[in-house]
Amino acid sequence: MAYWFDPTKTFNARGRKAFLADEVSDIDLLPNQSHEGEIIDGNNVVNQKVSSGSIVKVISTGDRYMLNSTGSWVKLQ
């Protein structure tokens, strides 16, 4: 189980990032506005705090989640 930064996605807003995650359970490891994420494979770039509007795509399900203003990752419809 893991997550990582997706460098192919860019945003105009500073602090917004895109991630890929293996499983839905990996979303709990991601950073948000108030805390850093869990360090995965020693890659500190992906664990830094991020801004609302950041996204993660879950590979196992194809679902996408967006970070809301309260620090929760919410499934997009």
N, C-alpha and C positions, 0 to 999 in steps of 0.2 A: 504494500500500500504506500502510495506516495503522491505528492503534488509537485509541480514545478512551474516556473515562470514561462510564459509563452511569448518569446521575443518577436513573433510575426505580427502581433497585434499592437497597434499604437493608438494613443488617445491624445486629443488636444488638451485635455485637462491634466494638470500636474498631480501626481500621486495616484492616478488610476492605473491599475495593472490588470493584465489578463493571465489566468492560470489554466493549467490542465491538471486534472486529478484522475487517478485510477478508479476510485470508488466514491460513492456519496459520503461514506464515513470519513474520507480524507478531508472533507470540507471543514471539519472541526479543528484541523491542524493549521488552517490558513490564517494569515494575519488579518486584522481589521484596523479601524481607526485608533483603537485604544490599546492594542497589544500586538506584539510581533508574533509571527507564526512559528511553528516548530521547525527547527533546522533539519532539513532533509539532505542526506548525503554530503554534509559539510558545505552546502551551497548557501551562503548567507544572503545572497541577493534576493531570494524569494521569500525570506522571512521578515522583511522590513514592513513597517506599518504602511497601509494603503488607504486611499480615499474612497468614499462612497462612489458607486458607479463602477467599481472594479468588477470583473466577471471571472467565472470559472466554468469550464466545460468538463463534465464528468464523462470519461471515455467509456466506461462500462454501460452507461444508460443513454448517452447522447444528450442528457439534460444540461441546461445552462442555468447558472445562479448568478444573481447580482447582489453586491453588497449595498444594503440600504443605509440610511442616515443614522440608524441606531446601532449599527455594527453587526447586523444579522445578515447571513447569506440567504437570499430568498429565491426560490425556484421561479424561473420565468415561464410563462404560459406559451 
